[in-house]
Amino acid sequence: MRIAIAHVERAPLRLSDFLALTKPRVVSLISAVIGMLLATPGMVSLRPLVFGAIGIALVACAAAASNRLLDLKKHAVKARTRARPLPRGRLRPAEAAAFGVALGAAGLAVLYTLVSPLTMWLLLATFVAGVP
């Protein structure tokens, strides 16, 4: 019983740890939305605008989580970054990897099914090219 209580008390911290992997302050969709507006003559349909932004945000968050995982050793020694969830050990690398894969897969699925396959493939190529 005590283990279950400890697990429940720790849940909000873990949620914030996973959220920290996504660099929510860094991920900005303003340029993506502006690009959609500029690329379309007239007004962009609401569906591709909304679901495009959602899919792009999910893949951007996956890229951020991947970069945090790839930079784990560097972050562990820098004073500015050593308190982050991965270097601190609050999340295991396998958890961060699974979280990133789930976000990326969800974002790509949204783009493929609700925006366009071309959009999904272009964003996937950008993701692959941007991960060191």
C-alpha positions as CSV (number, residue, x, y, z in Angstrom):
1,M,0.0,0.0,0.0
2,R,2.8,2.4,0.8
3,I,4.4,1.8,-2.6
4,A,1.2,2.8,-4.4
5,I,1.0,6.0,-2.4
6,A,4.6,6.9,-3.1
7,H,4.0,6.3,-6.8
8,V,0.9,8.5,-6.9
9,E,2.7,11.3,-5.0
10,R,5.6,11.2,-7.6
11,A,3.3,11.2,-10.6
12,P,3.1,15.0,-11.1
13,L,6.9,15.3,-10.9
14,R,7.3,12.6,-13.6
15,L,4.7,14.4,-15.8
16,S,6.7,17.6,-15.5
17,D,9.9,15.7,-16.2
18,F,8.5,14.3,-19.4
19,L,7.2,17.8,-20.3
20,A,10.7,19.2,-19.7
21,L,12.1,16.9,-22.4
22,T,10.0,18.6,-25.0
23,K,11.5,22.1,-24.4
24,P,8.0,23.7,-24.5
25,R,9.4,27.2,-24.4
26,V,11.7,26.6,-27.4
27,V,9.1,24.8,-29.6
28,S,7.3,27.6,-31.4
29,L,4.7,27.0,-34.0
30,I,4.4,30.6,-35.2
31,S,6.7,30.1,-38.2
32,A,4.9,26.9,-39.2
33,V,1.5,28.7,-39.1
34,I,2.9,31.7,-41.0
35,G,4.4,29.4,-43.6
36,M,1.0,27.7,-44.1
37,L,-0.7,31.0,-44.5
38,L,1.9,32.3,-47.0
39,A,2.0,29.1,-49.0
40,T,-1.8,29.1,-49.7
41,P,-3.5,31.6,-52.0
42,G,-6.4,32.9,-50.0
43,M,-7.3,31.6,-46.6
44,V,-6.0,28.2,-45.3
45,S,-8.7,25.7,-44.5
46,L,-9.1,25.3,-40.8
47,R,-8.4,21.5,-40.8
48,P,-4.9,21.5,-42.3
49,L,-4.0,24.6,-40.2
50,V,-5.0,23.1,-36.9
51,F,-3.9,19.5,-37.5
52,G,-0.7,20.7,-39.3
53,A,0.2,22.8,-36.2
54,I,-0.6,19.8,-33.9
55,G,1.4,17.3,-36.0
56,I,4.3,19.7,-36.3
57,A,4.3,20.4,-32.5
58,L,4.3,16.7,-31.7
59,V,7.3,16.0,-34.0
60,A,9.1,19.1,-32.8
61,C,8.7,17.9,-29.2
62,A,9.9,14.4,-30.3
63,A,13.0,16.1,-31.8
64,A,13.6,18.0,-28.6
65,A,13.4,14.8,-26.5
66,S,15.8,13.1,-28.9
67,N,18.3,15.9,-28.6
68,R,18.1,15.8,-24.8
69,L,18.7,12.1,-24.9
70,L,21.6,12.4,-27.3
71,D,23.2,15.2,-25.2
72,L,22.8,13.3,-21.9
73,K,26.5,13.0,-21.2
74,K,27.2,16.7,-22.0
75,H,24.2,17.8,-19.8
76,A,25.4,15.7,-16.9
77,V,28.6,17.7,-16.5
78,K,27.4,21.2,-17.3
79,A,26.2,23.2,-14.2
80,R,23.4,24.8,-16.2
81,T,21.9,21.4,-17.4
82,R,22.9,18.8,-14.8
83,A,19.6,19.3,-12.9
84,R,17.4,18.3,-15.9
85,P,15.4,15.1,-15.6
86,L,17.7,12.8,-17.6
87,P,21.1,13.8,-16.1
88,R,19.5,13.8,-12.6
89,G,18.2,10.3,-13.1
90,R,14.5,11.2,-12.6
91,L,13.9,9.6,-16.1
92,R,15.7,6.7,-17.5
93,P,17.0,7.0,-21.1
94,A,14.7,4.2,-22.2
95,E,11.7,6.2,-20.9
96,A,12.8,9.3,-22.7
97,A,13.4,7.3,-25.9
98,A,10.0,5.7,-25.8
99,F,8.3,9.1,-25.0
100,G,10.1,10.7,-28.0
101,V,9.1,7.8,-30.4
102,A,5.5,8.0,-29.2
103,L,5.4,11.8,-29.8
104,G,7.0,11.5,-33.2
105,A,4.8,8.6,-34.3
106,A,1.7,10.5,-33.2
107,G,2.7,13.6,-35.0
108,L,3.6,11.9,-38.2
109,A,0.3,9.9,-38.1
110,V,-1.7,13.2,-37.6
111,L,0.1,14.8,-40.5
112,Y,-0.3,11.8,-42.8
113,T,-4.0,11.2,-42.1
114,L,-5.3,14.7,-41.4
115,V,-3.1,17.0,-43.5
116,S,-1.2,15.2,-46.3
117,P,1.3,12.4,-46.9
118,L,3.7,15.0,-48.5
119,T,3.6,17.1,-45.3
120,M,4.4,14.1,-43.2
121,W,7.3,13.0,-45.4
122,L,8.8,16.5,-45.5
123,L,8.6,16.8,-41.8
124,L,10.2,13.4,-41.3
125,A,13.1,14.3,-43.6
126,T,13.5,17.5,-41.6
127,F,13.5,15.5,-38.3
128,V,16.1,13.1,-39.6
129,A,18.3,15.8,-41.0
130,G,18.1,17.8,-37.8
131,V,19.1,15.1,-35.3
132,P,22.9,14.9,-35.0
